[in-house]
Amino acid sequence: MTRFGRWWRRVLVFWFLGSASFAVQAHPHAWIYVGTTFLMSQEGYITAISQNWNYDNLLTEILLDELTQDGSGQALDLTEWAADTLQKLQPFGYFLQVKAAGKKVGLGDLVQYEGALEDEVLKLRFTVLLDPPVYAAQPIELAVFDPSFYIEILQHPELPAQVQGDSVLTCELSLEYPEPSTEDFLRAAAIDSGMKVEPQFGALFAETVHLQCQEPSRLK
C-alpha cells in the first residue's frame, strides 16, 4: 500500500468514528515530525542517533503557553525546556527503538541537545549514543514512537533520514510505513473512552527507517 493510500484509510476510519459518536474521540492528540540522522564512524559503526523533532502548531502553542504562564516576562529558556523534556523521555528510551539484525540495541548517554523556536514551530534536537555501537553491514531499523500513541511521530517529508560520516561502507535508506488494521484504529479511537491497550501500542502506528549498508568487497 502506498503512503497516500494509508493516509486516506486513516482519514476515513477517523471520520467514521467521529461521525458515529460524539463520545468517541480520535487518538492521537498531537503530532511530531522528525528528521533522523545516523552517525557512522569511518570503520562503519553506527555510534549515535541524532533527532530533529518538529512539533505541530497546536502542540507548539500548548507548550509555549505552559512555558510562559508564570508571567515573568523573561525570555523563554528553551535549553532548560529541552533538558527537562529529555529527562522525562529518558525512561522511555527517548521514544527511540533501534534494532540490528532484528535485536534491540541499547541506548547510551545523551551527548547533545537544544530547544528552538523557528518560524513559530517548536523544535527539539538531540543526539544519543548507541551502547554498544553496531556495525552497519547488517540490517538496521529505527522506529520513533510514543508507546501510548498520545503523540503520533512521523518522519518529516522534508527531512529525509540520512547517514553522516565518511565510512568505508556504502549505504541505502528506505522508509517502511505501518499497516495498522481497522481494529487497531478502533482501539486507538477508544482510548479516550477508557480502553486499555498494551504498553507498546504506539508501535503499531510507527514508521520504520531501514538502513542497509554493504562492505566494498561485496560490491564487486
N, C-alpha and C positions, 0 to 999 in steps of 0.2 A: 504494500500500500504506500502511496506517495504521502509526503508531508501534507500536501493540500487536502488529500482525501481524509487523513487522520483528523485534521483540524475541523473539517466540515462535519465529520462524525461526532466529534466532541461538542461542537456548537449545537447540533441537532439534539443530542441527548440532553444537554443542559437546558435547551429551550423547552423540551418536552417536560422535564422535571419542574421547571419554573412555571409552566402553564398548568401542570397537573394540580399543584397545591401550593398555596402561599406559605404553608408551614414548612415546606422543604426548601432549604437554602443551598445553593450550589457551592461546593468546595472547588478550588481553594479560594482564599480571601485576598491573596496578594501574589505578585509575580516578581521574580528577579531574573534578569537576563545576564548571562555570564560569558566571559571570554576566558579560554583556558590556554595556558602555556606549559608545555613540558620542558623542564630544564635538563639538558643532557650533557654529560661530560664527554671529553674527547674520546674516551675509551668506549663510549656507547651505553653508559649507565644513566638511567633517569634518576636524578638526585633530588629533585624537588618539583612541586606543582605550584604554579602561580595562577591566581584567580583575580578576575576583574568583574566585580558584581555591579550591575546597574539596576537600581530599584525602580519599580514602576511609579507613575506620578502620584497615585493615591498613597502608596506606602511611603514615598518621599515626604508627602505632606503631613502624614500622621507622625512620622519620626521627627521631622523638624519641629512640629508643634510640641512634641514631648520635650525636645531639647531646649526649647525657648520658653517653656511655661513658667519658669521661675521669675521671668520678667526683669532680670538683672540688667538687660540691655547690653551685656557683654557679647563680644563676637563668639560665634559657635566654635567650640573646641572639638573639631571632628576627629582629631587624632585620639582624644580621650574616648570619644564615642566608638571609634574603630576598636580600640583596645578592650573596651567593655563588651562590645558585641562579640568579639572573638573569644573572650574569656567565657562567655555564655555558650558559645558554639563548640568549645574545645571538648566537652564530654561527649558530643555527638560527632566527633571527627571532622568538625567544620563542614558538615554535610557532604563530605567527600567519601567516595568509595572507589578505591584503586585495586585492580586485580592484575596479576601477572600469571599467565598460563592458567587462568581460572581460579587462582588462590589469592585471597585478600592480602594486601600489602599494608604494613603498619605505617603510621604517620609519626614523624618526629617533631622537632622544635619548629615553632613559628619564627621565621627569621626576618620578616619584613611585613609591615602593614601600614596603611594610611586610609583616611577617610577624605572625601572631597565632595564638593557641590559644584557641578559643572552643567551649565545650560538647564538649571532648575532640576537636575537629576542627581540624587544622592548616590555616591559610589563608594564601594568598599574594595580595596585592593590588598591582597596578602599573598605571602609565599610560605609554604610549609614543606619541610624536608620529608623525604621518604626514609623509613627506618626498617630495614636497610635499603640502600639504593638497589634498583633492579636493572638487570641487563635487558636492553630493549630488543634484542634479537629473539623475542618471544612475544606472543600476543599480549598487549597491554590494553586494559579497559579503564575508563574513568566515567563514573556517573556522579552527578551532583544533585542531591535531592533532600528535601525536608521529610524525614520519616513520617511525620504526621499528615503531610500533604496540606498543611495550612497555607504554606507558600509553595507555589509551583516554580521551579527553577528550570529555565530553558537556555540552551546555548544561543548566544546572541548572533543573529544572522549577519551582522556587520562586523563581528569579531570572531572569525573562524578560529578553531583550535590550531595551534602551531607548536613547532619544536624549536627551541632556542639552544644554540650551542654548535660548535664546529666538531662534528662527530665523524668517525670512520664509517658509520652506518648510513644507509640510505633508507629513508622512512616515508611512509604514506599515512595519511589520516583520513578517517571516514566517520560519519555520524549515523548512528542507528536510532531510529525513532521508536518509541514504545508502542505497543499494541494492546492496551487495556481492553477488556471485554465490556459489553454493555452492563453486565452485572457489577464490574468494578466501578463504572461511572455511577450506578445507582447507589452503591455502598458509599462512595465519596460524597454524594449529594446528601446522604442521610446522616453523615457525621454530626451535623449541627442539630439533628433531632435526637442525638444520644447514642447512635450506633457505635459500638466498639469495634475497632479494627486492629489488626496485628501491628506490632511496633514498627515494622518496616513497610507499612502500607504504601508510603510515597514512592517506593522503588518501582511500583507497577507503572508509574507515570513518568519515569526518569528517562531522559535521553542518554545514550551511551556513546562516548568518544572512543573510537578504536585506533590504536597506534600499532602499526606493523612495520618493523624495520628488518633489514637484511644486511648480512655481512658482505663485504666486497667480493669475497671468493665465491659466494653463492650467486652473484650476478653474472658470472662469466658463462 
